[in-house]
Amino acid sequence: MINRRKFIRASVFTSFATIAGNKILAANVQIVGKPVVISTWDAGIAANKAAWEVLSKKGKAIDAVEKGVMVTEASQNCCVGLNAHPDRDGFVTLDASIMDDKFNCGSVAFLERIKHPISVARRVMEKTPHVMLVGVGAQQFAIAEGFPLEDQKLSPEAQKAYENWLKKSEYKPPAINIENKQGHGPFAPTRLDNGEWNHDTIGMVAMDSFGNLSGSCTTSGAGFKMRGRVGDSPIIGAGLFVDNEVGACTATGQGEDVIRVAGSHSVVELMRQGLSPEAACRKVIERIVKIKKEKAKDIQVAFLAVNKKGQVGAYAIHPGFDYAIRTNEIEKLVKSKSWFS
């Protein structure tokens, strides 16, 4: 779905933070305190409820971000997890990553027939000397850790979508998460029967009662992708990054363009230099738009971040991206600002 951006030298970043940063920081900043959990898309409302069960009892952020996205992975009506659209060969492959407040991280990619890749990613983090396991190796590790192999059969909805795709077998970056002013046309998003957006990623970041940050990201990847394609979600620094001294960020959209700018890490580094979460997300989106030029109108990318103060913010290339937030006072869906209006 999305792409964008080039890095500007550190001196330019510092200049931006000192010259323009104060004005941006003072505008539209929502101070929510702690604990707080935010996640991408309206599926995040249900995911946040599960995360809040942990956070409200003074649990750790790392436990919250795992439990939260597991809800989405298990959903029968959401395009994340084993019920998602397959690759062009008809197989569902899953990617996920998780990261805690001490720079511990784990991920899996190109994982098949495992219901909760986020939990496998956490086992990689906690039980191996590695950060990432992929493909058959990741599946073997999951089985050894007690995860059962699930049915390989596509869900009825995914089977129907796959059969329709096979009629032309054309692969294009999906525009399903892009919305124009009229809500229709080439960038119109599609909704499932239950009203959820037809997207393929959920990213979540949280701060617990102790002020510690963690994040998670899980996806089925782009529908009808090439066999073996891996996006940004399992790549630490692209789809997810956490620095407990600064903040945390997760990404959604066209993974190839998030990867090329180390998106989530870039957002965190900009927050380190004093930008608010929204301003940092916007700055990285600007880079992507600059890189993609005219092609930016055909893709969607969005970033969602929280800083150490508990301030949250997001920014997208196109309208249509929203995120869910949960605190002691707030539980709602927030519409993100975007480069194109």
C-alpha positions as semicolon CSV with decimal commas, in nm:
position;residue;x (nm);y (nm);z (nm)
1;M;0,000;0,000;0,000
2;I;0,243;0,279;0,049
3;N;0,577;0,433;0,003
4;R;0,802;0,732;0,065
5;R;1,103;0,914;0,181
6;K;1,467;0,996;0,197
7;F;1,683;1,086;0,491
8;I;1,806;1,440;0,534
9;R;2,134;1,483;0,709
10;A;2,137;1,502;1,089
11;S;2,234;1,868;1,080
12;V;1,919;1,947;0,885
13;F;1,710;1,750;1,130
14;T;1,859;1,939;1,421
15;S;1,797;2,269;1,247
16;F;1,436;2,178;1,185
17;A;1,385;2,074;1,546
18;T;1,528;2,397;1,685
19;I;1,383;2,642;1,435
20;A;1,040;2,499;1,358
21;G;1,001;2,240;1,627
22;N;0,858;2,462;1,900
23;K;0,573;2,580;1,682
24;I;0,484;2,226;1,576
25;L;0,515;2,090;1,926
26;A;0,277;2,353;2,057
27;A;0,005;2,269;1,807
28;N;-0,250;1,988;1,835
29;V;-0,055;1,789;2,092
30;Q;-0,267;1,555;2,299
31;I;-0,112;1,484;2,637
32;V;-0,264;1,159;2,761
33;G;-0,025;1,050;3,033
34;K;0,015;0,685;3,129
35;P;-0,075;0,412;3,084
36;V;-0,171;0,451;2,719
37;V;-0,213;0,215;2,425
38;I;-0,259;0,311;2,061
39;S;-0,305;0,091;1,758
40;T;-0,370;0,124;1,386
41;W;-0,715;0,114;1,224
42;D;-1,056;0,056;1,376
43;A;-0,966;-0,305;1,451
44;G;-0,750;-0,141;1,715
45;I;-1,054;-0,068;1,932
46;A;-1,097;-0,438;2,012
47;A;-0,722;-0,494;2,028
48;N;-0,683;-0,206;2,274
49;K;-0,947;-0,358;2,503
50;A;-0,735;-0,670;2,541
51;A;-0,421;-0,463;2,594
52;W;-0,600;-0,252;2,853
53;E;-0,684;-0,564;3,054
54;V;-0,310;-0,586;3,116
55;L;-0,228;-0,217;3,151
56;S;-0,517;-0,134;3,387
57;K;-0,382;-0,390;3,635
58;K;-0,035;-0,234;3,629
59;G;0,087;-0,500;3,391
60;K;0,385;-0,464;3,161
61;A;0,361;-0,297;2,822
62;I;0,526;-0,596;2,652
63;D;0,245;-0,824;2,773
64;A;-0,017;-0,571;2,666
65;V;0,106;-0,532;2,309
66;E;0,120;-0,909;2,261
67;K;-0,227;-0,977;2,402
68;G;-0,375;-0,683;2,216
69;V;-0,285;-0,780;1,860
70;M;-0,364;-1,145;1,927
71;V;-0,729;-1,038;1,917
72;T;-0,684;-0,917;1,560
73;E;-0,487;-1,224;1,457
74;A;-0,773;-1,445;1,577
75;S;-1,049;-1,241;1,411
76;Q;-1,263;-1,426;1,161
77;N;-1,352;-1,107;0,973
78;C;-1,032;-0,910;0,952
79;C;-0,757;-0,931;0,693
80;V;-0,487;-1,000;0,950
81;G;-0,391;-1,355;1,040
82;L;-0,485;-1,684;0,880
83;N;-0,817;-1,552;0,746
84;A;-0,640;-1,297;0,529
85;H;-0,594;-1,283;0,153
86;P;-0,332;-1,530;0,024
87;D;-0,029;-1,471;-0,191
88;R;-0,055;-1,523;-0,569
89;D;0,006;-1,897;-0,521
90;G;-0,289;-1,929;-0,284
91;F;-0,106;-1,951;0,050
92;V;-0,146;-1,722;0,352
93;T;0,191;-1,617;0,494
94;L;0,229;-1,411;0,809
95;D;0,487;-1,166;0,949
96;A;0,515;-1,017;1,298
97;S;0,754;-0,834;1,527
98;I;0,767;-0,732;1,893
99;M;1,003;-0,508;2,090
100;D;1,031;-0,419;2,459
101;D;1,175;-0,134;2,666
102;K;1,525;-0,283;2,682
103;F;1,583;-0,314;2,304
104;N;1,498;-0,685;2,316
105;C;1,317;-0,775;1,995
106;G;1,198;-1,072;1,796
107;S;1,027;-1,132;1,464
108;V;0,902;-1,396;1,224
109;A;0,843;-1,372;0,852
110;F;0,693;-1,591;0,578
111;L;0,530;-1,803;0,851
112;E;0,252;-2,042;0,749
113;R;-0,025;-2,222;0,941
114;I;0,042;-2,063;1,282
115;K;-0,245;-1,867;1,434
116;H;-0,048;-1,622;1,646
117;P;0,277;-1,512;1,480
118;I;0,316;-1,234;1,738
119;S;0,356;-1,492;2,012
120;V;0,610;-1,683;1,807
121;A;0,800;-1,356;1,757
122;R;0,806;-1,308;2,133
123;R;0,942;-1,661;2,182
124;V;1,216;-1,581;1,929
125;M;1,299;-1,273;2,138
126;E;1,302;-1,456;2,470
127;K;1,427;-1,805;2,385
128;T;1,678;-1,770;2,102
129;P;1,995;-1,570;2,038
130;H;1,836;-1,438;1,718
131;V;1,604;-1,154;1,622
132;M;1,432;-1,302;1,316
133;L;1,330;-1,649;1,199
134;V;1,163;-1,704;0,861
135;G;0,976;-1,962;0,658
136;V;1,008;-2,331;0,739
137;G;1,257;-2,257;1,016
138;A;1,014;-2,023;1,188
139;Q;0,738;-2,282;1,158
140;Q;0,960;-2,558;1,298
141;F;1,050;-2,335;1,593
142;A;0,682;-2,257;1,654
143;I;0,590;-2,625;1,655
144;A;0,877;-2,703;1,893
145;E;0,740;-2,433;2,124
146;G;0,398;-2,597;2,128
147;F;0,211;-2,393;1,868
148;P;-0,027;-2,618;1,670
149;L;-0,039;-2,624;1,291
150;E;-0,368;-2,483;1,170
151;D;-0,574;-2,581;0,866
152;Q;-0,420;-2,452;0,544
153;K;-0,759;-2,407;0,376
154;L;-0,854;-2,050;0,287
155;S;-1,152;-1,888;0,456
156;P;-1,460;-1,855;0,231
157;E;-1,407;-1,478;0,198
158;A;-1,040;-1,517;0,110
159;Q;-1,115;-1,797;-0,136
160;K;-1,369;-1,580;-0,316
161;A;-1,129;-1,284;-0,330
162;Y;-0,852;-1,510;-0,460
163;E;-1,073;-1,655;-0,734
164;N;-1,170;-1,304;-0,843
165;W;-0,804;-1,200;-0,851
166;L;-0,711;-1,503;-1,062
167;K;-0,938;-1,382;-1,342
168;K;-0,678;-1,121;-1,436
169;S;-0,387;-1,208;-1,207
170;E;-0,275;-0,847;-1,196
171;Y;-0,068;-0,730;-0,904
172;K;-0,086;-0,364;-0,814
173;P;-0,008;-0,185;-0,488
174;P;-0,345;-0,197;-0,309
175;A;-0,532;0,129;-0,269
176;I;-0,767;-0,018;-0,009
177;N;-0,658;0,210;0,271
178;I;-0,681;0,533;0,076
179;E;-0,982;0,757;0,079
180;N;-1,061;1,061;-0,134
181;K;-1,293;1,343;-0,034
182;Q;-1,597;1,177;-0,183
183;G;-1,518;0,837;-0,031
184;H;-1,521;0,667;-0,371
185;G;-1,312;0,640;-0,684
186;P;-0,965;0,497;-0,733
187;F;-0,860;0,552;-0,374
188;A;-1,180;0,435;-0,208
189;P;-1,124;0,196;0,083
190;T;-1,327;-0,123;0,101
191;R;-1,509;-0,246;0,407
192;L;-1,588;-0,594;0,526
193;D;-1,946;-0,697;0,603
194;N;-1,895;-0,613;0,970
195;G;-1,784;-0,260;0,885
196;E;-1,410;-0,304;0,947
197;W;-1,157;-0,166;0,700
198;N;-1,013;-0,425;0,467
199;H;-0,651;-0,376;0,566
200;D;-0,377;-0,623;0,638
201;T;-0,173;-0,488;0,930
202;I;-0,219;-0,393;1,293
203;G;0,056;-0,212;1,479
204;M;0,036;-0,130;1,850
205;V;0,255;0,068;2,090
206;A;0,194;0,113;2,462
207;M;0,329;0,280;2,773
208;D;0,258;0,107;3,104
209;S;0,207;0,252;3,453
210;F;0,582;0,242;3,512
211;G;0,649;0,455;3,205
212;N;0,800;0,172;3,003
213;L;0,730;0,134;2,631
214;S;0,680;-0,168;2,406
215;G;0,537;-0,233;2,060
216;S;0,406;-0,503;1,832
217;C;0,316;-0,536;1,465
218;T;0,149;-0,827;1,286
219;T;0,034;-0,872;0,928
220;S;-0,063;-1,105;0,648
221;G;0,118;-0,879;0,405
222;A;-0,017;-0,745;0,078
223;G;-0,287;-0,961;-0,074
224;F;-0,178;-1,162;-0,382
225;K;0,185;-1,067;-0,328
226;M;0,466;-1,265;-0,491
227;R;0,549;-1,588;-0,314
228;G;0,813;-1,509;-0,052
229;R;0,748;-1,135;-0,034
230;V;0,809;-0,981;0,307
231;G;0,708;-0,627;0,397
232;D;0,808;-0,387;0,672
233;S;0,609;-0,533;0,963
234;P;0,865;-0,792;1,084
235;I;1,163;-0,563;1,028
236;I;1,278;-0,386;1,343
237;G;1,330;-0,018;1,258
238;A;1,088;-0,027;0,965
239;G;0,744;-0,145;1,076
240;L;0,824;-0,107;1,447
241;F;1,078;0,058;1,675
242;V;1,097;0,129;2,048
243;D;1,348;0,340;2,238
244;N;1,244;0,363;2,602
245;E;1,425;0,694;2,649
246;V;1,241;0,859;2,361
247;G;0,927;0,688;2,230
248;A;0,787;0,420;2,005
249;C;0,644;0,405;1,653
250;T;0,468;0,159;1,426
251;A;0,383;0,177;1,056
252;T;0,113;0,060;0,820
253;G;0,082;0,079;0,445
254;Q;0,302;-0,014;0,154
255;G;0,585;-0,191;0,327
256;E;0,846;-0,152;0,057
257;D;0,844;0,224;0,102
258;V;0,849;0,203;0,480
259;I;1,156;-0,020;0,457
260;R;1,348;0,208;0,221
261;V;1,340;0,492;0,477
262;A;1,367;0,282;0,798
263;G;1,035;0,445;0,880
264;S;0,962;0,377;1,246
265;H;1,323;0,428;1,352
266;S;1,328;0,758;1,164
267;V;1,020;0,879;1,348
268;V;1,173;0,790;1,685
269;E;1,497;0,967;1,597
270;L;1,304;1,281;1,505
271;M;1,122;1,265;1,838
272;R;1,463;1,236;2,004
273;Q;1,549;1,572;1,850
274;G;1,241;1,734;2,001
275;L;0,962;1,693;1,747
276;S;0,619;1,589;1,867
277;P;0,492;1,247;1,758
278;E;0,267;1,399;1,491
279;A;0,540;1,629;1,360
280;A;0,789;1,342;1,346
281;C;0,542;1,119;1,160
282;R;0,469;1,399;0,916
283;K;0,837;1,462;0,848
284;V;0,891;1,100;0,745
285;I;0,577;1,102;0,530
286;E;0,715;1,411;0,355
287;R;1,029;1,217;0,269
288;I;0,831;0,933;0,119
289;V;0,621;1,172;-0,089
290;K;0,938;1,343;-0,209
291;I;1,089;1,009;-0,310
292;K;0,776;0,878;-0,483
293;K;0,690;1,205;-0,656
294;E;0,383;1,150;-0,877
295;K;0,358;0,787;-0,765
296;A;0,275;0,904;-0,413
297;K;-0,084;0,957;-0,519
298;D;-0,116;0,582;-0,576
299;I;0,010;0,456;-0,241
300;Q;-0,076;0,482;0,127
301;V;0,160;0,487;0,425
302;A;0,093;0,596;0,780
303;F;0,291;0,621;1,102
304;L;0,161;0,615;1,459
305;A;0,379;0,715;1,754
306;V;0,393;0,789;2,125
307;N;0,672;0,971;2,307
308;K;0,804;0,929;2,660
309;K;0,570;1,202;2,785
310;G;0,266;1,004;2,671
311;Q;0,193;1,236;2,380
312;V;0,055;1,057;2,074
313;G;0,038;1,145;1,707
314;A;-0,001;1,006;1,357
315;Y;0,028;1,112;0,995
316;A;-0,053;0,950;0,660
317;I;-0,004;1,013;0,291
318;H;-0,378;1,004;0,215
319;P;-0,696;1,054;0,418
320;G;-0,861;0,740;0,548
321;F;-0,616;0,629;0,815
322;D;-0,741;0,628;1,171
323;Y;-0,606;0,489;1,495
324;A;-0,752;0,369;1,825
325;I;-0,643;0,513;2,159
326;R;-0,713;0,395;2,514
327;T;-0,620;0,570;2,840
328;N;-0,781;0,610;3,179
329;E;-0,998;0,887;3,033
330;I;-1,021;0,808;2,660
331;E;-1,136;0,522;2,442
332;K;-1,197;0,630;2,086
333;L;-1,098;0,623;1,721
334;V;-0,900;0,923;1,593
335;K;-0,878;1,032;1,230
336;S;-0,522;1,101;1,127
337;K;-0,406;1,408;0,937
338;S;-0,260;1,343;0,593
339;W;-0,037;1,495;0,326
340;F;-0,309;1,488;0,063
341;S;-0,651;1,611;0,167
